[in-house]
Amino acid sequence: MKKKSISQLKKEVDKIFSLFIRQRGSIKGYNSCFTCGLRREWKKLQCGHFISRTHSNTRYDEINCQVQCFACNVWKRGNIAEFAARLIEKYGQKEFNNLIKKGRQLKQFTEKELLELKEKFKNV
């Protein structure tokens, strides 16, 4: 079997992580958008990133990533002002500041790290 590239592994982890985020906190198959509160079936919601997922260090961060509706995540480009306010409200200013610092740090995933993340979120 051919060894998977880092890019292929990231796509696999993205998919599993998105399922984890969208299902986290769901009740009877429904969840609420973190930024506007819209309730929908978790399958119709998205995994929104406060700090863009292009920043590898926060790509799979459980604070940085929250469930969002399509309108907030796509049309409102993350609804960032509301996202920030709700992160601070939920986790506190100190944790929010730590997230910002973490997002500024460069990171390159190793194959081992991605395989570990895949296992971690697959079994949640």
MMTF fields as JSON, N, C-alpha, C and O atoms, coordinates in Angstrom:
{
  "mmtfVersion": "1.0.0",
  "mmtfProducer": "UNKNOWN",
  "numBonds": 495,
  "numAtoms": 496,
  "numGroups": 124,
  "numChains": 1,
  "numModels": 1,
  "chainsPerModel": [1],
  "groupsPerChain": [124],
  "chainIdList": ["A"],
  "bondAtomList": [4, 2, 8, 6, 12, 10, 16, 14, 20, 18, 24, 22, 28, 26, 32, 30, 36, 34, 40, 38, 44, 42, 48, 46, 52, 50, 56, 54, 60, 58, 64, 62, 68, 66, 72, 70, 76, 74, 80, 78, 84, 82, 88, 86, 92, 90, 96, 94, 100, 98, 104, 102, 108, 106, 112, 110, 116, 114, 120, 118, 124, 122, 128, 126, 132, 130, 136, 134, 140, 138, 144, 142, 148, 146, 152, 150, 156, 154, 160, 158, 164, 162, 168, 166, 172, 170, 176, 174, 180, 178, 184, 182, 188, 186, 192, 190, 196, 194, 200, 198, 204, 202, 208, 206, 212, 210, 216, 214, 220, 218, 224, 222, 228, 226, 232, 230, 236, 234, 240, 238, 244, 242, 248, 246, 252, 250, 256, 254, 260, 258, 264, 262, 268, 266, 272, 270, 276, 274, 280, 278, 284, 282, 288, 286, 292, 290, 296, 294, 300, 298, 304, 302, 308, 306, 312, 310, 316, 314, 320, 318, 324, 322, 328, 326, 332, 330, 336, 334, 340, 338, 344, 342, 348, 346, 352, 350, 356, 354, 360, 358, 364, 362, 368, 366, 372, 370, 376, 374, 380, 378, 384, 382, 388, 386, 392, 390, 396, 394, 400, 398, 404, 402, 408, 406, 412, 410, 416, 414, 420, 418, 424, 422, 428, 426, 432, 430, 436, 434, 440, 438, 444, 442, 448, 446, 452, 450, 456, 454, 460, 458, 464, 462, 468, 466, 472, 470, 476, 474, 480, 478, 484, 482, 488, 486, 492, 490],
  "bondOrderList": [1, 1, 1, 1, 1, 1, 1, 1, 1, 1, 1, 1, 1, 1, 1, 1, 1, 1, 1, 1, 1, 1, 1, 1, 1, 1, 1, 1, 1, 1, 1, 1, 1, 1, 1, 1, 1, 1, 1, 1, 1, 1, 1, 1, 1, 1, 1, 1, 1, 1, 1, 1, 1, 1, 1, 1, 1, 1, 1, 1, 1, 1, 1, 1, 1, 1, 1, 1, 1, 1, 1, 1, 1, 1, 1, 1, 1, 1, 1, 1, 1, 1, 1, 1, 1, 1, 1, 1, 1, 1, 1, 1, 1, 1, 1, 1, 1, 1, 1, 1, 1, 1, 1, 1, 1, 1, 1, 1, 1, 1, 1, 1, 1, 1, 1, 1, 1, 1, 1, 1, 1, 1, 1],
  "groupList": [{"groupName": "MET", "atomNameList": ["N", "CA", "C", "O"], "elementList": ["N", "C", "C", "O"], "formalChargeList": [0, 0, 0, 0], "bondAtomList": [1, 0, 2, 1, 3, 2], "bondOrderList": [1, 1, 2], "singleLetterCode": "M", "chemCompType": "L-PEPTIDE LINKING"}, {"groupName": "LYS", "atomNameList": ["N", "CA", "C", "O"], "elementList": ["N", "C", "C", "O"], "formalChargeList": [0, 0, 0, 0], "bondAtomList": [1, 0, 2, 1, 3, 2], "bondOrderList": [1, 1, 2], "singleLetterCode": "K", "chemCompType": "L-PEPTIDE LINKING"}, {"groupName": "SER", "atomNameList": ["N", "CA", "C", "O"], "elementList": ["N", "C", "C", "O"], "formalChargeList": [0, 0, 0, 0], "bondAtomList": [1, 0, 2, 1, 3, 2], "bondOrderList": [1, 1, 2], "singleLetterCode": "S", "chemCompType": "L-PEPTIDE LINKING"}, {"groupName": "ILE", "atomNameList": ["N", "CA", "C", "O"], "elementList": ["N", "C", "C", "O"], "formalChargeList": [0, 0, 0, 0], "bondAtomList": [1, 0, 2, 1, 3, 2], "bondOrderList": [1, 1, 2], "singleLetterCode": "I", "chemCompType": "L-PEPTIDE LINKING"}, {"groupName": "GLN", "atomNameList": ["N", "CA", "C", "O"], "elementList": ["N", "C", "C", "O"], "formalChargeList": [0, 0, 0, 0], "bondAtomList": [1, 0, 2, 1, 3, 2], "bondOrderList": [1, 1, 2], "singleLetterCode": "Q", "chemCompType": "L-PEPTIDE LINKING"}, {"groupName": "LEU", "atomNameList": ["N", "CA", "C", "O"], "elementList": ["N", "C", "C", "O"], "formalChargeList": [0, 0, 0, 0], "bondAtomList": [1, 0, 2, 1, 3, 2], "bondOrderList": [1, 1, 2], "singleLetterCode": "L", "chemCompType": "L-PEPTIDE LINKING"}, {"groupName": "GLU", "atomNameList": ["N", "CA", "C", "O"], "elementList": ["N", "C", "C", "O"], "formalChargeList": [0, 0, 0, 0], "bondAtomList": [1, 0, 2, 1, 3, 2], "bondOrderList": [1, 1, 2], "singleLetterCode": "E", "chemCompType": "L-PEPTIDE LINKING"}, {"groupName": "VAL", "atomNameList": ["N", "CA", "C", "O"], "elementList": ["N", "C", "C", "O"], "formalChargeList": [0, 0, 0, 0], "bondAtomList": [1, 0, 2, 1, 3, 2], "bondOrderList": [1, 1, 2], "singleLetterCode": "V", "chemCompType": "L-PEPTIDE LINKING"}, {"groupName": "ASP", "atomNameList": ["N", "CA", "C", "O"], "elementList": ["N", "C", "C", "O"], "formalChargeList": [0, 0, 0, 0], "bondAtomList": [1, 0, 2, 1, 3, 2], "bondOrderList": [1, 1, 2], "singleLetterCode": "D", "chemCompType": "L-PEPTIDE LINKING"}, {"groupName": "PHE", "atomNameList": ["N", "CA", "C", "O"], "elementList": ["N", "C", "C", "O"], "formalChargeList": [0, 0, 0, 0], "bondAtomList": [1, 0, 2, 1, 3, 2], "bondOrderList": [1, 1, 2], "singleLetterCode": "F", "chemCompType": "L-PEPTIDE LINKING"}, {"groupName": "ARG", "atomNameList": ["N", "CA", "C", "O"], "elementList": ["N", "C", "C", "O"], "formalChargeList": [0, 0, 0, 0], "bondAtomList": [1, 0, 2, 1, 3, 2], "bondOrderList": [1, 1, 2], "singleLetterCode": "R", "chemCompType": "L-PEPTIDE LINKING"}, {"groupName": "GLY", "atomNameList": ["N", "CA", "C", "O"], "elementList": ["N", "C", "C", "O"], "formalChargeList": [0, 0, 0, 0], "bondAtomList": [1, 0, 2, 1, 3, 2], "bondOrderList": [1, 1, 2], "singleLetterCode": "G", "chemCompType": "PEPTIDE LINKING"}, {"groupName": "TYR", "atomNameList": ["N", "CA", "C", "O"], "elementList": ["N", "C", "C", "O"], "formalChargeList": [0, 0, 0, 0], "bondAtomList": [1, 0, 2, 1, 3, 2], "bondOrderList": [1, 1, 2], "singleLetterCode": "Y", "chemCompType": "L-PEPTIDE LINKING"}, {"groupName": "ASN", "atomNameList": ["N", "CA", "C", "O"], "elementList": ["N", "C", "C", "O"], "formalChargeList": [0, 0, 0, 0], "bondAtomList": [1, 0, 2, 1, 3, 2], "bondOrderList": [1, 1, 2], "singleLetterCode": "N", "chemCompType": "L-PEPTIDE LINKING"}, {"groupName": "CYS", "atomNameList": ["N", "CA", "C", "O"], "elementList": ["N", "C", "C", "O"], "formalChargeList": [0, 0, 0, 0], "bondAtomList": [1, 0, 2, 1, 3, 2], "bondOrderList": [1, 1, 2], "singleLetterCode": "C", "chemCompType": "L-PEPTIDE LINKING"}, {"groupName": "THR", "atomNameList": ["N", "CA", "C", "O"], "elementList": ["N", "C", "C", "O"], "formalChargeList": [0, 0, 0, 0], "bondAtomList": [1, 0, 2, 1, 3, 2], "bondOrderList": [1, 1, 2], "singleLetterCode": "T", "chemCompType": "L-PEPTIDE LINKING"}, {"groupName": "TRP", "atomNameList": ["N", "CA", "C", "O"], "elementList": ["N", "C", "C", "O"], "formalChargeList": [0, 0, 0, 0], "bondAtomList": [1, 0, 2, 1, 3, 2], "bondOrderList": [1, 1, 2], "singleLetterCode": "W", "chemCompType": "L-PEPTIDE LINKING"}, {"groupName": "HIS", "atomNameList": ["N", "CA", "C", "O"], "elementList": ["N", "C", "C", "O"], "formalChargeList": [0, 0, 0, 0], "bondAtomList": [1, 0, 2, 1, 3, 2], "bondOrderList": [1, 1, 2], "singleLetterCode": "H", "chemCompType": "L-PEPTIDE LINKING"}, {"groupName": "ALA", "atomNameList": ["N", "CA", "C", "O"], "elementList": ["N", "C", "C", "O"], "formalChargeList": [0, 0, 0, 0], "bondAtomList": [1, 0, 2, 1, 3, 2], "bondOrderList": [1, 1, 2], "singleLetterCode": "A", "chemCompType": "L-PEPTIDE LINKING"}],
  "groupTypeList": [0, 1, 1, 1, 2, 3, 2, 4, 5, 1, 1, 6, 7, 8, 1, 3, 9, 2, 5, 9, 3, 10, 4, 10, 11, 2, 3, 1, 11, 12, 13, 2, 14, 9, 15, 14, 11, 5, 10, 10, 6, 16, 1, 1, 5, 4, 14, 11, 17, 9, 3, 2, 10, 15, 17, 2, 13, 15, 10, 12, 8, 6, 3, 13, 14, 4, 7, 4, 14, 9, 18, 14, 13, 7, 16, 1, 10, 11, 13, 3, 18, 6, 9, 18, 18, 10, 5, 3, 6, 1, 12, 11, 4, 1, 6, 9, 13, 13, 5, 3, 1, 1, 11, 10, 4, 5, 1, 4, 9, 15, 6, 1, 6, 5, 5, 6, 5, 1, 6, 1, 9, 1, 13, 7],
  "groupIdList": [1, 2, 3, 4, 5, 6, 7, 8, 9, 10, 11, 12, 13, 14, 15, 16, 17, 18, 19, 20, 21, 22, 23, 24, 25, 26, 27, 28, 29, 30, 31, 32, 33, 34, 35, 36, 37, 38, 39, 40, 41, 42, 43, 44, 45, 46, 47, 48, 49, 50, 51, 52, 53, 54, 55, 56, 57, 58, 59, 60, 61, 62, 63, 64, 65, 66, 67, 68, 69, 70, 71, 72, 73, 74, 75, 76, 77, 78, 79, 80, 81, 82, 83, 84, 85, 86, 87, 88, 89, 90, 91, 92, 93, 94, 95, 96, 97, 98, 99, 100, 101, 102, 103, 104, 105, 106, 107, 108, 109, 110, 111, 112, 113, 114, 115, 116, 117, 118, 119, 120, 121, 122, 123, 124],
  "secStructList": [7, 7, 7, 7, 7, 2, 2, 2, 2, 2, 2, 2, 2, 2, 2, 2, 2, 2, 2, 2, 2, 2, 2, 6, 6, 7, 5, 6, 6, 3, 3, 3, 7, 6, 6, 6, 7, 7, 3, 3, 3, 4, 4, 4, 7, 3, 3, 3, 3, 1, 1, 7, 6, 6, 1, 2, 2, 2, 2, 6, 7, 6, 6, 6, 3, 3, 3, 3, 7, 2, 0, 0, 0, 0, 0, 6, 6, 6, 7, 2, 2, 2, 2, 2, 2, 2, 2, 2, 2, 2, 2, 7, 2, 2, 2, 2, 2, 2, 2, 2, 2, 2, 2, 2, 1, 7, 7, 7, 7, 7, 2, 2, 2, 2, 2, 2, 2, 2, 2, 2, 2, 2, 6, 7],
  "xCoordList": [0.839, 0.0, 0.88, 1.848, 0.527, 1.307, 1.133, 0.021, 2.226, 2.216, 1.484, 1.681, 0.649, -0.116, 0.748, 1.61, 0.49, 1.216, 0.649, -0.436, 1.392, 0.931, -0.388, -1.304, -0.484, -1.689, -2.892, -3.981, -2.696, -3.779, -4.201, -5.39, -3.216, -3.523, -4.278, -5.203, -3.89, -4.602, -6.062, -6.948, -6.323, -7.707, -8.513, -9.681, -7.878, -8.563, -8.849, -9.944, -7.858, -8.053, -9.095, -9.927, -9.06, -10.062, -11.473, -12.34, -11.69, -13.024, -13.468, -14.586, -12.586, -12.896, -13.068, -13.972, -12.19, -12.256, -13.548, -14.176, -13.941, -15.186, -16.385, -17.277, -16.403, -17.481, -17.502, -18.562, -16.322, -16.206, -16.765, -17.584, -16.327, -16.756, -18.261, -18.931, -18.8, -20.224, -21.117, -22.25, -20.61, -21.393, -21.22, -22.087, -20.1, -19.805, -20.93, -21.246, -21.509, -22.577, -23.935, -24.882, -24.056, -25.357, -26.327, -25.934, -27.581, -28.635, -29.664, -30.26, -29.856, -30.806, -30.535, -31.464, -29.245, -28.867, -28.859, -28.596, -29.15, -29.188, -28.129, -27.8, -27.6, -26.619, -26.927, -27.735, -26.285, -26.524, -25.268, -24.165, -25.437, -24.323, -23.715, -24.43, -22.415, -21.697, -21.875, -21.905, -21.994, -22.019, -23.413, -23.598, -24.395, -25.737, -26.815, -27.924, -26.495, -27.445, -28.434, -29.244, -28.404, -29.33, -29.204, -28.104, -30.334, -30.334, -30.632, -31.579, -29.797, -29.961, -29.466, -28.781, -29.824, -29.257, -27.744, -27.288, -26.961, -25.499, -24.904, -23.89, -25.507, -24.984, -25.075, -24.357, -25.953, -26.138, -25.315, -25.379, -24.54, -23.688, -22.244, -21.924, -21.386, -19.994, -19.047, -19.439, -17.795, -16.739, -16.099, -15.346, -16.408, -15.863, -14.571, -14.42, -13.649, -12.355, -12.27, -12.446, -12.0, -11.794, -10.526, -10.549, -9.408, -8.17, -8.17, -8.317, -8.011, -8.093, -7.321, -6.269, -7.85, -7.174, -5.884, -5.166, -5.587, -4.276, -3.165, -1.999, -3.534, -2.579, -2.588, -3.464, -1.62, -1.591, -1.645, -2.232, -1.05, -0.957, -2.323, -2.473, -3.309, -4.65, -5.683, -6.878, -5.249, -6.147, -7.059, -8.245, -6.516, -7.291, -7.456, -7.594, -7.439, -7.595, -9.083, -9.901, -9.425, -10.827, -11.481, -12.708, -10.703, -11.256, -11.419, -12.444, -10.422, -10.447, -11.588, -12.11, -11.963, -12.968, -14.29, -14.359, -15.33, -16.671, -17.663, -17.389, -18.802, -19.84, -20.454, -20.757, -20.627, -21.235, -22.207, -22.068, -23.185, -24.09, -23.388, -22.38, -23.933, -23.362, -23.291, -22.292, -24.355, -24.404, -23.265, -22.585, -23.056, -21.982, -20.599, -19.719, -20.41, -19.09, -18.693, -17.526, -19.654, -19.319, -19.714, -18.858, -21.004, -21.459, -20.883, -20.498, -20.824, -20.292, -18.808, -18.247, -18.183, -16.743, -16.304, -15.279, -17.083, -16.755, -17.431, -17.386, -18.065, -18.731, -17.754, -18.075, -16.572, -15.409, -15.612, -15.172, -16.258, -16.457, -17.294, -16.971, -18.365, -19.226, -18.488, -18.618, -17.715, -16.923, -15.977, -15.897, -15.263, -14.316, -15.033, -14.58, -16.143, -16.896, -17.363, -17.29, -17.838, -18.337, -17.209, -17.38, -16.046, -14.894, -14.465, -14.196, -14.404, -14.019, -15.041, -14.679, -16.316, -17.391, -17.306, -17.484, -17.04, -17.032, -15.742, -15.785, -14.594, -13.308, -12.501, -11.551, -12.876, -12.164, -11.096, -10.61, -10.746, -9.784, -8.404, -7.75, -7.966, -6.63, -6.52, -5.545, -7.521, -7.508, -7.595, -6.961, -8.378, -8.487, -7.124, -6.701, -6.44, -5.101, -4.116, -3.285, -4.216, -3.353, -3.616, -2.687, -4.882, -5.25, -4.632, -4.105, -4.702, -4.116, -2.612, -2.074, -1.933, -0.487, -0.187, 0.74, -0.982, -0.788, -0.937, -0.194, -1.892, -2.126, -0.971, -0.824, -0.165, 0.98, 2.218, 3.174, 2.196, 3.346, 3.261, 2.202, 4.385, 4.429, 4.44, 4.989, 3.83, 3.747, 3.702, 2.996, 4.454, 4.362, 4.079, 4.828, 2.998, 2.627, 3.52, 3.929, 3.807, 4.515, 3.457, 2.302, 3.848, 2.947, 2.445, 1.258, 3.346, 3.003, 1.943, 0.976, 2.11, 1.146, -0.238, -1.248, -0.278, -1.562, -2.245, -3.464, -1.477, -2.052, -2.592, -3.635, -1.884, -2.356, -3.64, -4.555, -3.714, -4.925, -6.101, -7.225, -5.83, -6.869, -7.455, -8.674, -6.601, -7.056, -7.807, -8.848, -7.276, -7.885, -9.337, -10.236, -9.554, -10.879, -11.805, -13.025, -11.233, -12.048, -12.776, -13.891, -12.152, -12.703, -13.458, -13.711, -13.821, -14.536, -16.023, -16.801],
  "yCoordList": [-1.19, 0.0, 1.248, 1.343, 2.197, 3.423, 4.322, 4.493, 4.887, 5.797, 7.089, 7.623, 7.582, 8.805, 10.034, 10.058, 11.054, 12.323, 13.099, 12.793, 14.093, 14.973, 15.63, 15.741, 16.056, 16.698, 15.747, 16.153, 14.505, 13.52, 13.256, 13.153, 13.148, 12.924, 14.097, 13.899, 15.329, 16.52, 16.476, 16.781, 16.097, 16.018, 15.004, 15.235, 13.88, 12.866, 13.376, 13.181, 14.029, 14.578, 15.697, 15.802, 16.53, 17.602, 17.03, 17.559, 15.965, 15.361, 14.828, 15.093, 14.079, 13.499, 14.595, 14.529, 15.602, 16.699, 17.499, 17.902, 17.726, 18.44, 17.694, 18.309, 16.384, 15.576, 15.738, 15.896, 15.695, 15.855, 17.209, 17.271, 18.285, 19.639, 19.803, 20.348, 19.342, 19.527, 18.698, 19.088, 17.556, 16.699, 17.07, 16.779, 17.712, 18.068, 18.951, 20.0, 18.522, 19.3, 19.167, 19.834, 18.325, 18.191, 17.424, 16.567, 17.756, 17.105, 16.568, 17.312, 15.25, 14.564, 14.898, 15.075, 14.982, 15.207, 16.664, 16.964, 17.58, 19.007, 19.765, 19.408, 20.822, 21.674, 23.122, 23.387, 24.048, 25.472, 26.147, 25.849, 27.061, 27.855, 28.646, 29.313, 28.567, 29.243, 30.756, 31.417, 31.317, 32.768, 33.381, 34.525, 32.662, 33.267, 32.48, 32.977, 31.255, 30.463, 29.648, 28.929, 29.729, 28.971, 27.48, 26.929, 26.827, 25.379, 24.632, 24.937, 23.649, 22.813, 21.414, 21.187, 20.483, 19.143, 19.293, 20.024, 18.608, 18.803, 18.551, 19.156, 17.677, 17.366, 18.553, 18.605, 19.506, 20.683, 21.87, 22.95, 21.671, 22.735, 22.508, 21.478, 23.467, 23.411, 23.595, 24.036, 23.247, 23.46, 24.813, 24.941, 25.817, 27.157, 27.347, 26.853, 28.07, 28.361, 29.854, 30.663, 30.233, 31.648, 32.132, 33.118, 31.424, 31.689, 30.714, 29.507, 31.217, 30.42, 29.11, 29.045, 28.082, 26.786, 26.753, 25.753, 27.824, 27.913, 28.038, 27.775, 28.441, 28.503, 27.129, 26.826, 26.326, 24.923, 24.746, 23.779, 25.651, 25.466, 25.5, 24.96, 26.127, 26.176, 25.459, 25.519, 24.799, 24.123, 23.114, 23.026, 22.358, 21.339, 21.68, 20.788, 22.958, 23.417, 23.416, 23.991, 22.771, 22.616, 23.901, 23.973, 24.906, 26.216, 27.048, 27.701, 27.022, 27.778, 27.34, 28.146, 26.103, 25.544, 25.333, 24.682, 25.894, 25.801, 25.531, 25.82, 24.982, 24.698, 26.021, 26.908, 26.128, 27.329, 26.955, 25.915, 27.816, 27.64, 28.134, 28.838, 27.757, 28.15, 29.673, 30.215, 30.357, 31.822, 32.496, 33.368, 32.1, 32.714, 32.328, 33.18, 31.057, 30.577, 31.034, 31.339, 31.084, 31.401, 32.831, 33.649, 33.128, 34.455, 35.566, 36.621, 35.326, 36.347, 36.132, 36.762, 35.248, 34.955, 34.654, 35.151, 33.844, 33.431, 34.251, 33.891, 35.361, 36.236, 36.507, 36.307, 36.962, 37.029, 37.873, 37.47, 39.014, 39.855, 39.117, 39.124, 38.485, 37.72, 36.483, 36.113, 35.848, 34.671, 35.036, 34.321, 36.151, 36.603, 36.863, 36.418, 37.578, 37.906, 36.642, 36.552, 35.677, 34.439, 33.563, 32.883, 33.572, 32.83, 33.396, 32.647, 34.719, 35.379, 35.075, 34.786, 35.144, 34.862, 33.41, 33.16, 32.473, 31.057, 30.606, 29.842, 31.077, 30.575, 31.578, 31.199, 32.863, 33.903, 34.589, 34.044, 35.797, 36.628, 35.971, 36.022, 35.358, 34.747, 33.629, 33.568, 32.757, 31.645, 32.19, 31.659, 33.244, 33.883, 34.431, 34.234, 35.117, 35.656, 34.538, 34.678, 33.427, 32.272, 31.706, 31.299, 31.685, 31.204, 32.093, 31.592, 33.405, 34.352, 34.104, 34.056, 33.946, 33.671, 32.364, 32.283, 31.35, 30.032, 30.132, 29.491, 30.93, 31.102, 31.775, 31.616, 32.515, 33.208, 32.322, 32.674, 31.176, 30.273, 29.36, 28.817, 29.201, 28.346, 26.885, 26.514, 26.072, 24.636, 23.868, 24.246, 22.8, 21.854, 20.495, 20.014, 19.883, 18.587, 17.485, 17.486, 16.542, 15.334, 14.27, 14.405, 13.245, 12.124, 11.534, 11.244, 11.363, 10.791, 11.642, 11.098, 12.947, 13.843, 13.734, 13.675, 13.706, 13.625, 12.285, 12.231, 11.216, 9.901, 9.862, 9.259, 10.504, 10.583, 11.406, 11.03, 12.518, 13.345, 12.574, 12.651, 11.842, 11.046, 10.042, 9.892, 9.363, 8.391, 9.073, 8.587, 10.204, 10.93, 11.316, 11.071, 11.919, 12.442, 11.386, 11.552, 10.318, 9.221, 8.502, 8.013, 8.439, 7.673, 8.507, 8.046, 9.724, 10.593, 10.491, 11.145],
  "zCoordList": [0.0, 0.0, 0.0, 0.755, -0.855, -0.991, 0.226, 0.727, 0.693, 1.834, 1.458, 0.367, 2.358, 2.087, 2.323, 3.201, 1.509, 1.651, 2.843, 3.339, 3.287, 4.373, 3.966, 4.781, 2.728, 2.215, 2.282, 2.686, 1.893, 1.948, 3.397, 3.701, 4.277, 5.694, 6.298, 7.086, 5.934, 6.43, 6.009, 6.808, 4.756, 4.27, 5.077, 5.392, 5.409, 6.204, 7.619, 8.146, 8.226, 9.575, 9.526, 10.426, 8.491, 8.345, 8.401, 9.096, 7.679, 7.599, 8.968, 9.41, 9.629, 10.937, 11.993, 12.825, 11.949, 12.914, 12.73, 13.71, 11.481, 11.205, 11.791, 12.375, 11.635, 12.22, 13.742, 14.349, 14.34, 15.794, 16.239, 17.156, 15.596, 15.983, 15.798, 16.675, 14.676, 14.397, 15.318, 15.601, 15.784, 16.678, 18.146, 18.971, 18.471, 19.865, 20.422, 19.86, 21.498, 22.134, 21.477, 21.892, 20.461, 19.794, 20.691, 21.482, 20.543, 21.309, 20.327, 19.548, 20.387, 19.492, 18.029, 17.241, 17.67, 16.278, 15.842, 14.678, 16.777, 16.442, 17.229, 18.36, 16.609, 17.259, 16.897, 16.007, 17.584, 17.348, 16.844, 17.303, 15.897, 15.382, 16.539, 17.286, 16.678, 17.759, 17.685, 18.722, 16.485, 16.337, 16.242, 16.656, 15.713, 15.609, 16.345, 16.54, 16.754, 17.532, 16.719, 17.304, 15.405, 14.564, 14.85, 14.819, 15.129, 15.391, 14.109, 13.383, 13.856, 12.668, 12.981, 13.978, 12.113, 12.2, 12.039, 11.16, 12.878, 12.874, 11.5, 11.153, 10.711, 9.373, 8.422, 7.423, 8.726, 7.87, 8.344, 7.756, 9.412, 9.939, 9.498, 8.905, 9.787, 9.355, 10.529, 11.609, 10.288, 11.279, 10.959, 9.994, 11.78, 11.569, 12.348, 13.465, 11.736, 12.369, 12.646, 11.735, 13.9, 14.211, 13.519, 12.783, 13.761, 13.038, 11.864, 12.061, 10.673, 9.458, 9.565, 10.2, 8.943, 9.001, 8.196, 8.217, 7.496, 6.83, 7.868, 7.573, 9.088, 10.198, 10.871, 11.681, 10.528, 10.97, 12.48, 12.965, 13.223, 14.669, 15.364, 16.46, 14.736, 15.325, 14.454, 14.743, 13.419, 12.475, 13.174, 12.855, 14.118, 14.826, 16.312, 17.149, 16.623, 17.997, 18.355, 17.637, 19.461, 19.841, 20.334, 20.401, 20.678, 21.033, 19.761, 19.57, 18.909, 17.66, 16.741, 15.97, 16.821, 15.908, 16.622, 17.665, 16.04, 16.612, 15.486, 14.321, 15.841, 14.856, 14.375, 15.173, 13.061, 12.484, 11.374, 10.73, 11.166, 10.042, 8.774, 8.842, 7.634, 6.349, 6.219, 5.747, 6.641, 6.499, 7.264, 6.722, 8.511, 9.309, 8.78, 8.664, 8.463, 8.062, 6.661, 6.418, 5.74, 4.348, 3.986, 3.649, 4.057, 3.642, 4.507, 4.002, 5.812, 6.726, 7.015, 7.911, 6.26, 6.37, 7.794, 8.26, 8.471, 9.826, 10.907, 12.083, 10.513, 11.493, 12.646, 13.818, 12.279, 13.161, 14.428, 15.505, 14.321, 15.509, 16.548, 17.735, 16.094, 17.003, 17.512, 18.679, 16.637, 17.01, 18.156, 19.155, 18.004, 19.04, 20.366, 21.421, 20.304, 21.52, 22.236, 23.462, 21.471, 22.085, 22.616, 23.627, 21.938, 22.459, 23.81, 24.749, 23.898, 25.155, 26.246, 27.387, 25.884, 26.837, 27.343, 28.535, 26.455, 26.822, 27.506, 28.47, 27.01, 27.491, 28.311, 28.997, 28.242, 28.985, 28.144, 27.153, 28.565, 27.838, 27.758, 26.716, 28.855, 28.886, 27.834, 27.085, 27.79, 26.814, 25.385, 24.472, 25.202, 23.883, 23.459, 22.319, 24.372, 24.066, 23.735, 22.837, 24.469, 24.189, 22.793, 22.094, 22.398, 21.068, 19.983, 18.989, 20.178, 19.22, 19.105, 17.998, 20.24, 20.236, 19.511, 18.705, 19.811, 19.189, 17.665, 16.923, 17.21, 15.78, 15.05, 13.838, 15.773, 15.165, 15.041, 14.351, 15.71, 15.68, 14.466, 14.152, 13.794, 12.613, 13.02, 14.057, 12.191, 12.479, 11.173, 10.237, 11.121, 10.012, 10.619, 11.469, 10.179, 10.719, 10.182, 9.021, 11.075, 10.663, 10.378, 10.783, 9.699, 9.425, 10.747, 10.894, 11.69, 12.996, 13.703, 14.236, 13.716, 14.376, 13.738, 14.439, 12.419, 11.724, 11.975, 12.137, 12.006, 12.305, 13.736, 13.99, 14.667, 16.054, 16.16, 16.893, 15.441, 15.442, 14.843, 15.339, 13.785, 13.136, 14.125, 14.209, 14.865, 15.869, 17.005, 17.447, 17.478, 18.597, 18.285, 19.089, 17.118, 16.812, 16.21, 16.21, 15.706, 15.162, 16.283, 16.097, 17.432, 18.555, 19.57, 20.683, 19.205, 20.152, 19.922, 20.616]
}
